[in-house]
Amino acid sequence: MSPSTAFNERSGQRTHVGRSAKQLAAIGSIGSAVVLVFIKVVLALATHSLGVLSEALHSSLDLIAAILTYISVRVSDLPADANHQYGHGKVESFSAFVETGLLLLTSVYIIWEAFQRLFFHQVQIEPSWVAIGALSIAVLVDVFRSRVLARVARQYQSEALEADALHFSTDVWSTLVVILGIAAVWLGRRTGITWLRFADPLAALVVAAVVIWVGSRLGKRTMDALLDTAPKGLQERLTRAIEEVDGVLGVDRIRVRRSGNRYFVDVTISVSRTATFERVHAISSSVEQRVGEIVPADVMVHMEPRARIGEHLFDSIRAAAEQRGLSVHEVAAHQLDGRLAVDLHLEVDEHSTLREAHRRASELEEAIRHLPAVQSRGARNHSAQVNVHIEPLGTHIAAADSGAGEMKTLARAVEAYINSLVREYHELVDCHEVHVHRVENKILAACHCAMNGDLPITEIHDVTAALEDRVKEQFPQIFRVNIHPEPVEER
């Protein structure tokens, strides 16, 4: 099982658990809202208090908001489908936006009614300790409900539950203000301080101010979510984490959008232009996993090939060939009287004509002369000498000719000859597994040579090349010799 598969399975399990927890929290919020609405409506009718009435209206809208929250949580957890390919997470943001509108409408009504009672007509308030006690119970319910909702919202990054929790946390303060207003009216009647009768509409204005403040904050956040505003600081965190992934040369761009409790992240990174496709895919998987460790996200990674800082000349030459769909090998270079000389072998389609092959070789030569790595070595004004050896890129699989007996005799002779050179080449230990075949009227020889495994490969390559030349000199009938070197201990 790949890491990405395991991660997706864990994410799916957590989503399923989160769906149940979120829906249970939303249902509990509805039940609490029903209790609070009943308490405050009864108190408003009994006391004629504008503060209590404003709280009753506030809680009524909270009930509507709680129902919307439950519906939005259920819908937002639905998987993506053909018509909603990014899922249904935006439903939570829309629900929170509707709640904001309801809060602002409540505030407008409360402000209008408060000014009516302050300046135009008076309403007889009937304060009582029963009302204060009932409102105190409502405060306790709000405290418990807001904490539960906030915990679940943080755990599962639910915008709708977060909005619900924010509402009920402000209910605590607004209800306390109403309690204070009722207590002030009661105190005014006891002491004869007439101006304390205005405490109730003033308390209602404070409630309206709190609601407007909460609504403005919530409105901004939901609008940001609906407009795909990037979460503050998240891009910087992701950039630092992705830059630490092995193989990433740089992070060119990150785009982040949020839908419900899930993020969609588009990343453009730079990777070495000489990296293989398999290596690039591994880097992409590592980036996806690293982003998933920070936020639950659907990650799209786009890779741009780029030269490493201080890229070797040979890597630049191979990259220039790969950009043109060409295959090269045996790349070599040397300085000659201040002029850089580059030699390489170019493989072309075996069905190409000389004219076609030469054209492609000439294009590659010109590209190599313009490489910064070439010009930085004193080869300015396109004066680098580039020599391209053209050879066919073999695709034909030939069948061996008859005469196996004769080839076995030649194979034993080749093995004996190479083993006779052990004293001349100290790197060589022995020769074995010699095979000689006649293929399309050409004799091909291949063998294994055991050598000192501690020697550098450059020295081994020189020795095998020399041995191949010696064999062809000794046996002119052999067209090609292929020697496979191996450490003596793995013989």
VOGU-3710 file (C-alpha; in Angstrom, 3 decimals, decimal comma):
1> mspstafner> 0,000/0,000/0,000  1,387/3,378/-0,980  1,625/6,245/1,536  -0,911/8,285/-0,428  -3,381/5,387/-0,397  -2,982/4,944/3,349  -3,435/8,663/3,866  -6,647/8,689/1,812  -8,016/5,777/3,800  -7,258/7,525/7,086
11> sgqrthvgrs> -8,827/10,735/5,752  -11,956/8,863/4,718  -12,305/7,270/8,133  -11,870/10,594/9,886  -14,402/12,233/7,564  -16,978/9,571/8,418  -16,409/10,007/12,159  -16,405/13,798/11,768  -19,702/13,693/9,899  -21,411/11,942/12,824
21> akqlaaigsi> -19,876/14,258/15,439  -20,756/17,398/13,486  -24,353/16,324/12,946  -24,798/15,363/16,598  -23,438/18,749/17,668  -25,845/20,503/15,274  -28,827/18,499/16,584  -27,843/19,343/20,162  -27,693/23,000/19,173  -31,251/22,851/17,811
31> gsavvlvfik> -32,530/21,311/21,046  -30,831/23,982/23,149  -32,202/26,747/20,927  -35,769/25,452/21,326  -35,448/25,525/25,139  -33,988/29,050/25,133  -36,646/30,440/22,780  -39,404/29,062/24,995  -37,882/30,532/28,168  -37,278/33,982/26,679
41> vvlalathsl> -40,652/34,280/24,906  -42,490/33,463/28,172  -40,351/36,007/30,053  -40,869/38,682/27,381  -44,652/38,294/27,629  -44,510/38,346/31,425  -42,116/41,299/31,920  -42,736/43,446/28,783  -38,946/43,968/28,771  -37,464/45,075/25,443
51> gvlsealhss> -34,164/43,554/26,486  -35,821/40,177/27,050  -37,825/40,569/23,836  -34,643/41,326/21,886  -33,066/38,244/23,418  -36,149/36,181/22,480  -35,888/37,409/18,883  -32,164/36,785/18,928  -32,694/33,215/20,144  -35,488/32,658/17,608
61> ldliaailty> -33,108/33,549/14,831  -30,512/31,340/16,521  -33,003/28,485/16,242  -33,411/29,155/12,539  -29,627/29,392/12,220  -29,177/26,103/14,103  -31,589/24,366/11,727  -29,726/25,856/8,743  -26,473/24,702/10,310  -27,709/21,129/10,638
71> isvrvsdlpa> -28,919/21,079/7,025  -25,679/22,628/5,743  -23,545/20,164/7,723  -25,455/17,227/6,234  -25,220/18,597/2,692  -21,567/19,709/2,945  -20,477/16,209/3,973  -21,884/14,679/0,793  -19,132/13,400/-1,529  -18,293/15,153/-4,795
81> danhqyghgk> -20,446/14,212/-7,774  -20,641/14,952/-11,497  -22,324/18,326/-10,928  -20,307/19,337/-7,840  -16,799/18,141/-8,602  -15,263/20,119/-5,733  -17,751/18,757/-3,220  -20,508/20,576/-1,298  -18,392/22,356/1,310  -19,455/25,845/0,184
91> vesfsafvet> -22,921/25,121/1,604  -21,499/25,760/5,088  -20,189/29,160/4,035  -23,521/30,055/2,438  -25,356/28,981/5,590  -23,112/31,200/7,701  -23,747/34,085/5,294  -27,521/33,661/5,695  -27,098/33,642/9,475  -25,240/36,932/9,214
101> glllltsvyi> -28,178/38,505/7,373  -30,599/37,271/10,006  -28,458/38,749/12,782  -28,339/42,145/11,090  -32,125/42,175/10,587  -32,547/41,431/14,296  -30,260/44,311/15,185  -32,214/46,771/13,035  -35,470/45,838/14,766  -33,932/46,048/18,252
111> iweafqrlff> -32,444/49,503/17,568  -35,724/50,821/16,162  -37,730/49,559/19,150  -35,162/50,888/21,649  -35,337/54,404/20,223  -39,142/54,249/20,283  -39,077/53,457/24,015  -36,396/56,028/24,784  -37,947/59,006/23,010  -41,568/58,394/22,024
121> hqvqiepswv> -43,459/56,083/24,366  -42,850/54,181/27,559  -43,568/50,545/28,272  -44,162/49,388/31,810  -41,496/46,831/32,790  -42,384/44,119/35,318  -38,996/42,990/36,667  -38,816/39,933/38,900  -36,295/37,600/40,400  -37,974/34,758/38,508
131> aigalsiavl> -37,066/36,454/35,220  -33,502/37,000/36,353  -33,230/33,358/37,478  -34,652/32,051/34,203  -32,249/34,196/32,188  -29,371/32,940/34,344  -30,311/29,368/33,374  -30,291/30,502/29,729  -26,758/31,824/30,235  -25,593/28,443/31,524
141> vdvfrsrvla> -27,184/26,673/28,554  -25,476/29,103/26,141  -22,090/28,601/27,798  -22,318/24,809/27,570  -23,650/24,848/24,007  -21,090/27,319/22,656  -18,194/25,350/24,146  -19,373/22,054/22,663  -19,927/23,616/19,244  -16,568/25,406/19,314
151> rvarqyqsea> -14,710/22,198/20,190  -16,350/20,205/17,377  -15,882/23,105/14,927  -12,143/23,296/15,694  -11,711/19,536/15,488  -13,390/19,167/12,092  -12,889/22,712/10,727  -16,606/23,286/10,250  -17,428/26,872/9,290  -21,156/26,426/9,969
161> leadalhfst> -20,619/25,042/13,488  -18,071/27,779/14,157  -20,681/30,393/13,238  -23,199/28,697/15,526  -20,689/28,645/18,380  -19,918/32,335/17,847  -23,630/33,180/18,052  -24,143/31,397/21,317  -20,997/32,784/22,898  -22,319/36,303/22,227
171> dvwstlvvil> -25,711/35,232/23,615  -23,970/34,813/26,955  -22,877/38,456/27,057  -26,084/39,867/25,617  -28,202/37,916/28,136  -26,025/39,183/30,980  -26,607/42,734/29,717  -30,381/42,120/29,704  -30,202/40,750/33,242  -28,349/43,895/34,262
181> giaavwlgrr> -31,040/46,060/32,587  -33,876/44,290/34,416  -32,010/44,541/37,701  -31,465/48,287/37,105  -35,228/48,838/36,465  -36,055/46,922/39,620  -33,515/48,981/41,575  -34,972/52,215/40,159  -38,402/51,340/41,427  -37,054/50,515/44,850
191> tgitwlrfad> -34,926/53,649/45,187  -37,048/56,092/43,203  -34,273/56,816/40,697  -36,437/57,543/37,647  -33,725/57,552/35,005  -33,028/53,852/35,662  -36,208/53,063/33,715  -34,141/53,660/30,579  -31,793/50,807/31,521  -33,923/48,255/29,639
201> plaalvvaav> -33,863/49,943/26,166  -30,210/50,851/26,732  -29,498/47,178/27,451  -31,303/46,320/24,217  -29,046/48,745/22,320  -26,004/47,046/23,836  -27,375/43,691/22,652  -27,861/45,142/19,166  -24,302/46,470/19,154  -22,963/43,043/20,137
211> viwvgsrlgk> -25,024/41,378/17,417  -23,785/43,853/14,784  -20,181/43,317/15,866  -20,545/39,541/15,693  -22,410/39,768/12,391  -19,734/41,953/10,783  -16,964/39,538/11,783  -18,918/36,523/10,631  -19,985/38,282/7,434  -16,398/39,077/6,495
221> rtmdalldta> -15,230/35,532/7,111  -18,075/33,925/5,162  -17,609/36,391/2,306  -13,903/35,541/2,232  -14,790/31,854/2,045  -17,321/32,385/-0,736  -14,820/34,506/-2,690  -12,015/31,920/-2,192  -9,828/34,275/-0,157  -6,613/32,493/0,781
231> pkglqerltr> -6,461/31,655/4,521  -4,032/33,990/6,248  -0,569/32,509/6,745  -1,396/29,137/5,177  0,467/29,804/1,932  3,637/30,664/3,861  3,377/27,488/5,960  2,863/25,325/2,897  5,728/27,010/1,044  8,182/26,345/3,877
241> aieevdgvlg> 7,056/22,713/4,171  7,238/22,005/0,429  10,674/23,598/0,091  11,959/21,001/2,564  10,876/18,098/0,320  13,877/16,325/-1,196  14,108/17,048/-4,924  12,176/20,355/-4,861  14,399/23,147/-6,188  11,880/25,889/-5,450
251> vdrirvrrsg> 8,193/26,720/-4,990  7,039/28,974/-7,824  3,374/29,376/-6,859  0,774/28,137/-4,405  -2,959/28,755/-4,726  -5,296/27,763/-1,894  -9,071/27,772/-1,681  -11,298/26,379/1,027  -14,589/24,539/0,667  -16,118/23,531/3,979
261> nryfvdvtis> -13,542/21,642/6,032  -11,399/20,774/3,011  -8,806/22,735/1,071  -7,898/22,650/-2,597  -4,214/23,398/-3,141  -2,562/24,041/-6,525  1,236/23,930/-6,303  3,816/24,767/-8,969  7,319/23,586/-8,093  10,676/23,474/-9,862
271> vsrtatferv> 12,516/20,170/-10,211  15,765/19,193/-11,836  15,378/18,987/-15,587  17,542/15,883/-15,645  15,337/13,961/-13,201  13,635/10,852/-14,542  9,859/10,626/-14,850  9,759/8,145/-11,952  11,779/10,522/-9,772  9,516/13,460/-10,641
281> haisssveqr> 6,439/11,391/-9,764  7,986/10,451/-6,418  8,658/14,141/-5,676  5,037/14,985/-6,539  3,738/12,276/-4,185  5,975/13,584/-1,387  4,634/17,114/-1,880  1,029/15,875/-1,736  1,745/13,969/1,462  3,483/16,939/3,083
291> vgeivpadvm> 0,544/19,257/2,315  -1,864/16,637/3,669  0,037/16,619/6,961  -0,746/20,346/7,395  -4,356/20,582/6,148  -6,882/18,091/4,747  -6,489/18,920/1,076  -6,978/17,885/-2,515  -3,547/18,691/-3,978  -2,647/19,344/-7,620
301> vhmeprarig> 1,107/19,522/-8,301  2,540/21,055/-11,481  6,260/20,669/-12,076  8,564/22,955/-14,053  11,960/21,613/-15,199  14,846/23,833/-14,155  18,625/23,672/-14,168  20,198/23,242/-10,786  22,514/25,949/-9,538  25,988/24,905/-10,643
311> ehlfdsiraa> 24,630/22,248/-13,006  27,399/20,136/-14,544  28,255/20,684/-18,198  27,350/17,119/-19,124  23,923/17,408/-17,449  23,284/20,578/-19,473  24,217/18,762/-22,695  21,958/15,801/-21,880  19,105/18,167/-21,014  19,549/19,980/-24,360
321> aeqrglsvhe> 19,301/16,626/-26,126  16,230/15,533/-24,124  14,434/18,786/-24,974  14,731/17,764/-28,635  13,747/14,158/-28,038  17,264/12,900/-28,714  19,278/10,216/-26,942  22,997/10,753/-26,340  25,756/8,833/-24,569  29,514/8,795/-24,134
331> vaahqldgrl> 29,599/12,555/-23,547  33,147/13,845/-23,134  34,819/17,263/-23,106  38,300/18,760/-22,909  40,004/22,128/-23,189  42,169/22,634/-26,263  44,164/25,905/-26,467  41,470/27,767/-24,514  38,743/26,309/-26,672  36,242/23,797/-25,349
341> avdlhlevde> 35,834/20,594/-27,347  32,802/18,383/-26,773  32,433/14,845/-28,115  29,293/12,730/-27,844  27,374/9,920/-29,503  23,900/10,662/-30,879  21,377/7,894/-31,499  18,890/8,465/-34,332  16,154/6,388/-35,920  17,789/3,568/-37,853
351> hstlreahrr> 15,496/4,299/-40,797  16,661/7,944/-41,057  18,671/9,116/-44,049  22,066/10,714/-43,582  20,570/14,102/-44,470  17,885/13,817/-41,779  20,321/12,541/-39,159  22,873/15,250/-39,967  20,235/17,970/-39,645  19,303/16,810/-36,158
361> aseleeairh> 22,946/16,533/-35,173  23,627/20,062/-36,432  20,687/21,449/-34,431  22,045/19,758/-31,310  25,569/21,079/-31,945  24,246/24,641/-32,228  22,199/24,257/-29,037  25,260/22,982/-27,159  27,355/25,958/-28,300  24,743/28,337/-26,843
371> lpavqsrgar> 24,620/26,639/-23,435  25,706/28,967/-20,584  27,780/26,106/-19,167  29,691/25,957/-22,469  30,140/29,695/-22,908  31,280/30,121/-19,295  34,277/27,943/-20,067  35,865/30,396/-22,489  33,903/29,242/-25,496  32,327/32,562/-26,394
381> nhsaqvnvhi> 31,121/33,663/-29,836  29,932/30,108/-30,570  33,553/28,964/-30,951  33,148/25,679/-29,030  34,058/22,645/-31,075  31,275/20,043/-30,938  31,773/16,684/-32,589  28,730/14,417/-32,803  29,111/10,756/-33,697  25,873/9,594/-35,315
391> eplgthiaaa> 24,732/6,018/-34,845  21,436/4,193/-35,347  19,119/3,704/-32,425  18,586/-0,038/-32,713  15,048/-1,386/-32,604  15,539/-4,543/-34,661  15,799/-7,838/-32,762  17,947/-10,174/-34,865  17,987/-13,984/-34,782  21,276/-15,885/-34,360
401> dsgagemktl> 22,585/-17,788/-37,374  23,354/-21,491/-37,400  26,831/-22,864/-36,619  26,693/-22,972/-32,841  29,505/-25,503/-32,652  31,977/-23,251/-34,387  30,985/-20,366/-32,101  31,594/-22,454/-28,951  35,116/-23,161/-30,108  35,695/-19,467/-30,718
411> araveayins> 34,204/-18,657/-27,316  36,711/-20,955/-25,566  39,549/-19,317/-27,515  38,397/-15,813/-26,503  38,144/-16,847/-22,846  41,641/-18,341/-22,869  43,094/-15,265/-24,570  41,588/-12,756/-22,098  42,735/-14,836/-19,127  46,247/-14,762/-20,593
421> lvreyhelvd> 46,240/-10,979/-20,197  45,896/-11,088/-16,387  49,592/-10,294/-15,883  49,387/-7,353/-18,280  46,254/-5,844/-16,702  46,484/-5,950/-12,895  42,844/-4,908/-12,575  41,690/-8,122/-14,263  41,152/-11,242/-12,143  39,609/-13,635/-14,639
431> chevhvhrve> 37,269/-13,966/-17,610  34,235/-16,306/-17,633  30,786/-16,810/-19,172  31,961/-16,131/-22,702  29,290/-16,317/-25,425  29,893/-15,904/-29,136  27,073/-15,803/-31,710  26,764/-15,219/-35,416  23,953/-12,746/-36,006  23,091/-11,657/-39,546
441> nkilaachca> 26,558/-12,598/-40,779  28,281/-10,691/-37,945  30,101/-12,352/-35,075  29,277/-10,878/-31,669  31,134/-11,766/-28,474  30,105/-11,116/-24,858  31,726/-12,117/-21,589  32,028/-11,342/-17,866  35,326/-10,138/-16,381  35,915/-10,196/-12,627
451> mngdlpitei> 37,888/-7,171/-11,395  38,883/-5,392/-8,203  35,645/-3,921/-6,803  37,447/-1,050/-5,027  38,691/0,523/-8,266  36,905/3,605/-9,699  34,527/2,931/-12,558  36,448/5,289/-14,856  39,531/3,077/-14,573  37,441/-0,066/-15,069
461> hdvtaaledr> 35,871/1,445/-18,199  39,312/2,157/-19,679  40,440/-1,418/-18,985  37,315/-2,995/-20,548  37,685/-0,777/-23,622  41,336/-1,837/-23,991  40,439/-5,515/-23,577  37,712/-5,224/-26,205  40,239/-3,707/-28,645  42,784/-6,459/-27,897
471> vkeqfpqifr> 40,205/-9,192/-28,548  39,209/-7,640/-31,890  42,886/-7,419/-32,863  43,459/-11,064/-31,939  40,237/-12,259/-33,600  39,566/-9,967/-36,626  36,456/-11,987/-37,526  34,682/-10,692/-34,418  32,614/-7,609/-35,247  31,760/-6,453/-31,704
481> vnihpepvee> 32,887/-7,331/-28,181  30,849/-6,521/-25,070  32,587/-7,000/-21,702  30,553/-6,895/-18,498  32,770/-5,998/-15,496  31,811/-7,243/-12,038  33,413/-7,192/-8,562  35,452/-10,291/-7,913  33,487/-11,090/-4,729  30,209/-11,223/-6,734
491> r> 31,614/-13,488/-9,432
//
